[in-house]
Amino acid sequence: MTSGGEREERRHQAAVQVALRTGLLRRCSIHDAIFDPGQYDFQGASMTASFLINQSDALVADFDGDRSLLLERLKSICKTYPRACPQCNQPAQPAS
């Protein structure tokens, strides 16, 4: 049997994957870092999340069909990521 913490982590990872699919979050093509581009299409994200829940998609199985739980997670998840790739925004290191 898994702990509640493991389930919460799976829910978090599933929400990140849904956010990436819908553009709420993006992945840097150079550094593979996840960031929040600040372009929120919550209506589109909600439609995708609802579709995944309605289809009992394995990605969102840990939400037990609770659409509102997934939507709340999507609304709050972007705040936890930087606005741009952290590596792309670092100042260049001086040559040695």
Buried (B, 14 or more C-beta within 10 A) or exposed (E): EEEEEEEEEBBBEBBBBBBEBBBBBBEBEEEEBBBBEEEBEBEEBBEBBEEBBEEEBEBBBBBEEEBEBBBEBBBEBBEEBEEBBBEEEEEEEEEE
